[in-house]
Amino acid sequence: MALAVGMRVLTRSLLRPWVRGPGATPGRTGPVAGGGDCVRCFGSPRVLVEPDPAAGFAVMKMRNPPVNSLSLEFLTEMLISLEKLESDKAFHAIIITSDCPGIFSAGLDLKEMCGRDPTHYAEYWKAVQELWLRFYLSHLVVISAINGVSPAGGCLLALSSDYRVLADNPKYAIGLNETLLGIVAPFWFKDTLVNTVGHRVAERALQLGLLFPPAEALRVGMVDQVVPEDQVQSAARSVLAQWLAIPGHARQLTKTLMRKPTADRLLKERDADIQNFVRFISRDAIQKALRTYLEKLKQKKS
Ligand SMILES: CC/C=C\C/C=C\CCC/C=C/CC(=O)SCCNC(=O)CCNC(=O)[C@H](O)C(C)(C)COP(=O)(O)OP(=O)(O)OC[C@H]1O[C@@H](n2cnc3c(N)ncnc32)[C@H](O)[C@@H]1OP(=O)(O)O
């Protein structure tokens, strides 16, 4: 409920044509991050959407610096942008990528899961569920152009796509590392991984909290392609052509056939999953583990 209200408010206030600089005219050409012009870009503070309706796709750039952590506001903005693209018949695909150098997404925002009250945890978890459900089941072709490190929730987002292109940089590790934080990946994170890499690889990766560098990620099937860093976006665009050449209804029905059983499991147990999360995350031991982890991240700098 709170999420629905939040989304309505954000839809009104944030989904405006993307314009940069004072005096720019909404809906008209404006400059985009990285240079160049963008016709009818739109978005919100944390999500920039560069549409190419003639080609049938849009690039969704995550820009929640410093690390694209999936805060409640950021999740909500991503959902709104996705919804907007899904409801426009001009779009058949999106490429999701990052505007934060070296980081695809640091995963769920630890500050949303630490030192807050149960109502907040429930609202946050509902938004996380929603993001996964919407991306996992989207009728659009979703390609991840992974141009940075993507642990945990960042990896889940990538795994929810139909195809993953990873930049070949040894720093850009990807995986569900929850156990390293002393937390447990929920069953639908696990199912998404199993569906991608198979049971044995997933079992080992989840228990050990493995973060796979590019060559390993490709070997186990966590990503579909590894390309030189400067070719991630062009490779994603190239592969999109293959996906868009398939009759849309046949591809969409096939996607649903493959993914619905996994999504249905969460849909059936959604409230219980929220209660489970709230109970788990509220435990003193878990809160302590999260605080220690955040502290470690801070100390790393000094
Ligand atoms: C039985 C079980 C039942 C139920 C269980 C239910 C649920 C539990 C499971 C919940 C699932 C959680 C999934 C997640 O996604 S948890 C998040 C996991 N993410 C990580 O481990 C990544 C942590 N971050 C990093 O490793 C590095 O930051 C990173 C490699 C991404 C980037 O490194 P870099 O050196 O470039 O930056 P830093 O200096 O480390 O960070 C900059 C600032 O950003 C803050 N930060 C980083 N990550 C996060 C985050 N995920 N959330 C919030 N904030 C984050 C970091 O602290 C720095 O902050 P400042 O010091 O500048 O204030």
The ligand as an SDF file (V2000), in Angstrom:
LIG
                    3D

 63 65  0  0  0  0  0  0  0  0999 V2000
   16.0630  -17.6990    6.5400 C   0  0  0  0  0  0  0  0  0  0  0  0
   16.2490  -16.4470    5.7770 C   0  0  0  0  0  0  0  0  0  0  0  0
   15.0550  -15.6500    5.6920 C   0  0  0  0  0  0  0  0  0  0  0  0
   15.0110  -14.4700    5.1970 C   0  0  0  0  0  0  0  0  0  0  0  0
   16.2020  -13.7850    4.7180 C   0  0  0  0  0  0  0  0  0  0  0  0
   15.8210  -12.5640    4.1560 C   0  0  0  0  0  0  0  0  0  0  0  0
   16.6480  -11.6510    3.7450 C   0  0  0  0  0  0  0  0  0  0  0  0
   18.0610  -11.4670    4.0010 C   0  0  0  0  0  0  0  0  0  0  0  0
   18.8050  -11.2460    2.7120 C   0  0  0  0  0  0  0  0  0  0  0  0
   18.7560   -9.8560    2.2180 C   0  0  0  0  0  0  0  0  0  0  0  0
   19.4680   -9.7610    0.9150 C   0  0  0  0  0  0  0  0  0  0  0  0
   20.4100   -8.8880    0.6970 C   0  0  0  0  0  0  0  0  0  0  0  0
   21.0560   -8.7580   -0.6070 C   0  0  0  0  0  0  0  0  0  0  0  0
   22.0150   -7.6060   -0.7440 C   0  0  0  0  0  0  0  0  0  0  0  0
   22.1120   -7.0420   -1.7910 O   0  0  0  0  0  0  0  0  0  0  0  0
   22.9140   -7.1130    0.6160 S   0  0  0  0  0  0  0  0  0  0  0  0
   24.1060   -5.9700   -0.0250 C   0  0  0  0  0  0  0  0  0  0  0  0
   25.3260   -6.7040   -0.4860 C   0  0  0  0  0  0  0  0  0  0  0  0
   26.2740   -5.7860   -1.0540 N   0  0  0  0  0  0  0  0  0  0  0  0
   27.5680   -5.8620   -0.8410 C   0  0  0  0  0  0  0  0  0  0  0  0
   28.0640   -6.7260   -0.1690 O   0  0  0  0  0  0  0  0  0  0  0  0
   28.4270   -4.8020   -1.4740 C   0  0  0  0  0  0  0  0  0  0  0  0
   29.0380   -3.9220   -0.4490 C   0  0  0  0  0  0  0  0  0  0  0  0
   29.8500   -2.9000   -1.0840 N   0  0  0  0  0  0  0  0  0  0  0  0
   31.0880   -3.1200   -1.5830 C   0  0  0  0  0  0  0  0  0  0  0  0
   31.6030   -4.2280   -1.5680 O   0  0  0  0  0  0  0  0  0  0  0  0
   31.8060   -1.9630   -2.1680 C   0  0  0  0  0  0  0  0  0  0  0  0
   31.1760   -0.7770   -1.6910 O   0  0  0  0  0  0  0  0  0  0  0  0
   31.8060   -1.9200   -3.6960 C   0  0  0  0  0  0  0  0  0  0  0  0
   32.7360   -3.0380   -4.2160 C   0  0  0  0  0  0  0  0  0  0  0  0
   30.4090   -2.0850   -4.2770 C   0  0  0  0  0  0  0  0  0  0  0  0
   32.3700   -0.5580   -4.1660 C   0  0  0  0  0  0  0  0  0  0  0  0
   33.6110   -0.3220   -3.5740 O   0  0  0  0  0  0  0  0  0  0  0  0
   34.2200    1.1490   -3.5510 P   0  0  0  0  0  0  0  0  0  0  0  0
   35.5760    1.0440   -2.9420 O   0  0  0  0  0  0  0  0  0  0  0  0
   34.1190    1.7540   -4.8930 O   0  0  0  0  0  0  0  0  0  0  0  0
   33.2300    1.9880   -2.6330 O   0  0  0  0  0  0  0  0  0  0  0  0
   33.1200    1.9590   -1.0320 P   0  0  0  0  0  0  0  0  0  0  0  0
   34.0620    2.9570   -0.4600 O   0  0  0  0  0  0  0  0  0  0  0  0
   33.1920    0.5750   -0.5200 O   0  0  0  0  0  0  0  0  0  0  0  0
   31.6210    2.4510   -0.8360 O   0  0  0  0  0  0  0  0  0  0  0  0
   31.2450    3.8040   -1.0350 C   0  0  0  0  0  0  0  0  0  0  0  0
   30.1460    4.1490   -0.0580 C   0  0  0  0  0  0  0  0  0  0  0  0
   28.9960    3.3460   -0.3640 O   0  0  0  0  0  0  0  0  0  0  0  0
   28.5840    2.6220    0.7950 C   0  0  0  0  0  0  0  0  0  0  0  0
   28.0280    1.3120    0.3620 N   0  0  0  0  0  0  0  0  0  0  0  0
   28.6270    0.3650   -0.3410 C   0  0  0  0  0  0  0  0  0  0  0  0
   27.7980   -0.6490   -0.5670 N   0  0  0  0  0  0  0  0  0  0  0  0
   26.6370   -0.3370    0.0130 C   0  0  0  0  0  0  0  0  0  0  0  0
   25.3720   -0.9780    0.1280 C   0  0  0  0  0  0  0  0  0  0  0  0
   25.1210   -2.1830   -0.4220 N   0  0  0  0  0  0  0  0  0  0  0  0
   24.4020   -0.3460    0.8110 N   0  0  0  0  0  0  0  0  0  0  0  0
   24.6030    0.8560    1.3650 C   0  0  0  0  0  0  0  0  0  0  0  0
   25.7770    1.5360    1.2890 N   0  0  0  0  0  0  0  0  0  0  0  0
   26.7770    0.9360    0.6140 C   0  0  0  0  0  0  0  0  0  0  0  0
   29.8640    2.4640    1.5860 C   0  0  0  0  0  0  0  0  0  0  0  0
   29.5560    2.1780    2.9360 O   0  0  0  0  0  0  0  0  0  0  0  0
   30.5010    3.8050    1.3800 C   0  0  0  0  0  0  0  0  0  0  0  0
   29.8210    4.7100    2.2250 O   0  0  0  0  0  0  0  0  0  0  0  0
   30.5850    5.9320    2.9290 P   0  0  0  0  0  0  0  0  0  0  0  0
   31.6910    5.3030    3.7520 O   0  0  0  0  0  0  0  0  0  0  0  0
   31.1040    6.7720    1.8130 O   0  0  0  0  0  0  0  0  0  0  0  0
   29.5430    6.5800    3.7700 O   0  0  0  0  0  0  0  0  0  0  0  0
  1  2  1  0
  2  3  1  0
  3  4  2  0
  4  5  1  0
  5  6  1  0
  6  7  2  0
  7  8  1  0
  8  9  1  0
  9 10  1  0
 10 11  1  0
 11 12  2  0
 12 13  1  0
 13 14  1  0
 14 15  2  0
 14 16  1  0
 16 17  1  0
 17 18  1  0
 18 19  1  0
 19 20  1  0
 20 21  2  0
 20 22  1  0
 22 23  1  0
 23 24  1  0
 24 25  1  0
 25 26  2  0
 25 27  1  0
 27 28  1  0
 27 29  1  0
 29 30  1  0
 29 31  1  0
 29 32  1  0
 32 33  1  0
 33 34  1  0
 34 35  2  0
 34 36  1  0
 34 37  1  0
 37 38  1  0
 38 39  2  0
 38 40  1  0
 38 41  1  0
 41 42  1  0
 42 43  1  0
 43 44  1  0
 43 58  1  0
 44 45  1  0
 45 46  1  0
 45 56  1  0
 46 47  1  0
 46 55  1  0
 47 48  2  0
 48 49  1  0
 49 50  1  0
 49 55  2  0
 50 51  1  0
 50 52  2  0
 52 53  1  0
 53 54  2  0
 54 55  1  0
 56 57  1  0
 56 58  1  0
 58 59  1  0
 59 60  1  0
 60 61  2  0
 60 62  1  0
 60 63  1  0
M  END
$$$$
